[in-house]
């Protein structure tokens, strides 16, 4: 038989070994869980890096598309400006006739109005035509010296009566380079 002290020492050794084994098992399982989490986080990080790479590629494609569209817009703006200037020069070249009504009296303002033919112009009697029929195939403009837009409208109606087949657009104040208006009378 073993003395009690030996049994106590043996029990202490067995308990210590069991506790050490249990600690090792717990730490091993904890390390296993941490390793699993670490590999999961690495996988997520790799997925995020891959997604980030794809997004960077899409951003670069979008930036390239924006640069391309800006270049196209610049070309279209330049082309639009060329067409607008060409249209303005063609329109200016097509002015065949400028009818000036009234005179630059003091207090009168210069108004402008585009003239065009009525839809039934081909049936208008030759005696009612103002000038030759061919002139009205071109652009025609009336410059009217008058005190007000209403007075300019009345002068335009007197000069181009409805039976003539000539219609006028809206009367506007002349803003382009125009003849000098007479100086106001000295009082």
C-alpha positions as CSV (number, residue, x, y, z in Angstrom):
1,X,0.0,0.0,0.0
2,X,1.0,3.4,-0.7
3,X,1.3,6.1,1.8
4,X,-1.2,8.9,1.7
5,X,1.4,11.4,0.7
6,X,2.3,9.3,-2.4
7,X,-1.4,9.0,-3.3
8,X,-1.8,12.7,-2.9
9,X,1.2,13.4,-5.1
10,X,0.0,10.9,-7.7
11,X,-3.4,12.5,-7.7
12,X,-1.9,15.9,-8.0
13,X,0.2,14.8,-10.9
14,X,-2.8,13.2,-12.6
15,X,-4.9,16.3,-12.1
16,X,-2.2,18.6,-13.3
17,X,-1.7,16.4,-16.4
18,X,-5.4,16.4,-17.0
19,X,-5.6,20.2,-16.6
20,X,-2.6,20.7,-18.8
21,X,-4.2,18.4,-21.4
22,X,-7.5,20.2,-21.2
23,X,-5.7,23.6,-21.6
24,X,-3.9,22.2,-24.6
25,X,-7.1,21.0,-26.2
26,X,-8.8,24.4,-25.5
27,X,-5.9,26.3,-26.9
28,X,-5.7,24.0,-30.0
29,X,-9.4,24.5,-30.7
30,X,-9.1,28.2,-30.2
31,X,-6.1,28.3,-32.6
32,X,-8.1,26.2,-35.0
33,X,-11.1,28.7,-34.8
34,X,-8.7,31.7,-35.2
35,X,-7.0,30.0,-38.2
36,X,-10.4,29.4,-39.7
37,X,-11.4,33.1,-39.2
38,X,-8.1,34.2,-40.6
39,X,-8.5,32.1,-43.7
40,X,-12.1,33.4,-44.1
41,X,-10.9,37.0,-43.7
42,X,-8.1,36.4,-46.2
43,X,-10.6,35.0,-48.7
44,X,-12.9,38.1,-48.1
45,X,-9.9,40.4,-48.5
46,X,-8.9,38.6,-51.7
47,X,-12.5,38.9,-53.0
48,X,-12.5,42.6,-52.1
49,X,-9.2,43.2,-53.8
50,X,-10.5,41.4,-56.9
51,X,-13.7,43.5,-56.8
52,X,-11.6,46.7,-56.3
53,X,-9.5,45.8,-59.3
54,X,-12.7,45.3,-61.4
55,X,-14.1,48.6,-60.1
56,X,-10.8,50.4,-60.9
57,X,-11.0,48.9,-64.4
58,X,-14.6,50.2,-64.8
59,X,-13.5,53.6,-63.5
60,X,-10.7,53.8,-66.1
61,X,-13.1,52.7,-68.8
62,X,-15.6,55.4,-67.7
63,X,-12.8,58.0,-67.6
64,X,-11.7,57.0,-71.1
65,X,-15.3,57.2,-72.3
66,X,-15.6,60.7,-70.7
67,X,-12.4,61.9,-72.4
68,X,-13.7,60.5,-75.7
69,X,-17.1,62.2,-75.3
70,X,-15.4,65.5,-74.3
71,X,-13.3,65.2,-77.5
72,X,-16.4,64.5,-79.5
73,X,-18.3,67.4,-77.8
74,X,-15.4,69.7,-78.6
75,X,-15.4,68.6,-82.3
76,X,-19.2,69.0,-82.4
77,X,-19.1,72.4,-80.8
78,X,-16.4,73.5,-83.4
79,X,-18.5,72.0,-86.2
80,X,-21.7,73.7,-84.8
81,X,-19.8,77.1,-84.7
82,X,-18.6,76.5,-88.3
83,X,-22.1,75.7,-89.5
84,X,-23.6,78.6,-87.6
85,X,-21.1,81.0,-89.1
86,X,-21.7,79.5,-92.5
87,X,-25.5,79.8,-92.1
88,X,-25.1,83.4,-91.0
89,X,-22.9,84.2,-94.0
90,X,-25.3,82.4,-96.4
91,X,-28.2,84.2,-94.9
92,X,-26.4,87.5,-95.2
93,X,-25.4,86.7,-98.8
94,X,-29.0,85.8,-99.7
95,X,-30.3,89.3,-98.8
96,X,-31.5,90.4,-102.2
97,X,-33.7,93.3,-101.4
98,X,-33.8,95.7,-98.4
99,X,-36.9,97.9,-98.5
100,X,-36.4,101.1,-96.4
101,X,-39.7,102.7,-95.4
102,X,-39.8,106.2,-93.8
103,X,-36.9,108.4,-93.1
104,X,-34.4,108.9,-90.2
105,X,-36.3,111.8,-88.8
106,X,-35.6,113.0,-85.2
107,X,-37.4,110.7,-82.7
108,X,-37.7,107.9,-85.2
109,X,-36.1,104.5,-84.5
110,X,-35.1,101.9,-87.0
111,X,-37.1,98.7,-87.0
112,X,-36.5,95.5,-89.0
113,X,-38.8,92.9,-90.3
114,X,-38.4,89.8,-92.6
115,X,-40.7,89.6,-95.6
116,X,-42.0,86.4,-97.1
117,X,-44.6,85.3,-99.6
118,X,-48.0,84.0,-98.8
119,X,-48.7,80.3,-99.5
120,X,-51.0,81.3,-102.5
121,X,-48.3,83.6,-103.9
122,X,-48.3,81.8,-107.3
123,X,-52.0,82.8,-107.8
124,X,-51.5,86.5,-106.9
125,X,-52.3,88.7,-109.9
126,X,-49.1,90.2,-111.5
127,X,-50.6,93.7,-111.2
128,X,-50.8,93.4,-107.4
129,X,-47.1,92.2,-107.1
130,X,-44.6,94.6,-105.6
131,X,-41.5,94.3,-107.7
132,X,-40.8,91.2,-109.9
133,X,-41.9,87.8,-108.8
134,X,-38.3,86.4,-108.9
135,X,-37.1,88.8,-106.2
136,X,-39.5,87.1,-103.7
137,X,-37.7,83.8,-104.1
138,X,-34.8,85.4,-102.2
139,X,-34.7,86.7,-98.7
140,X,-36.3,90.2,-98.3
141,X,-36.1,92.5,-95.4
142,X,-37.9,95.8,-94.6
143,X,-36.2,98.6,-92.6
144,X,-38.8,100.9,-91.2
145,X,-38.1,104.3,-89.6
146,X,-40.9,105.0,-87.2
147,X,-41.7,106.4,-83.8
148,X,-43.0,103.1,-82.3
149,X,-43.5,99.5,-83.3
150,X,-47.2,100.2,-83.9
151,X,-46.3,103.0,-86.3
152,X,-43.8,100.7,-88.0
153,X,-46.5,98.1,-88.4
154,X,-48.9,100.6,-90.0
155,X,-46.2,101.8,-92.4
156,X,-45.4,98.1,-93.3
157,X,-49.1,97.4,-93.9
158,X,-49.4,100.4,-96.2
159,X,-46.3,99.4,-98.2
160,X,-47.2,95.7,-98.5
161,X,-50.9,95.4,-98.5
162,X,-52.6,91.9,-98.1
163,X,-53.5,91.6,-101.8
164,X,-49.8,91.7,-102.8
165,X,-49.2,88.2,-101.4
166,X,-46.4,89.5,-99.1
167,X,-46.4,88.6,-95.4
168,X,-44.2,90.0,-92.8
169,X,-42.7,88.5,-89.7
170,X,-42.5,90.1,-86.3
171,X,-41.2,93.7,-86.2
172,X,-38.1,94.1,-84.1
173,X,-35.8,97.0,-83.3
174,X,-32.8,96.9,-85.6
175,X,-29.7,96.0,-83.5
176,X,-27.0,95.2,-86.1
177,X,-24.6,97.8,-87.4
178,X,-27.1,100.3,-88.9
179,X,-27.1,103.7,-90.4
180,X,-26.4,106.5,-87.9
181,X,-29.6,107.9,-86.5
182,X,-29.9,111.7,-86.9
183,X,-28.8,113.7,-83.9
184,X,-31.6,115.1,-81.7
185,X,-32.7,118.5,-82.7
186,X,-31.2,121.4,-80.7
187,X,-33.7,123.2,-78.5
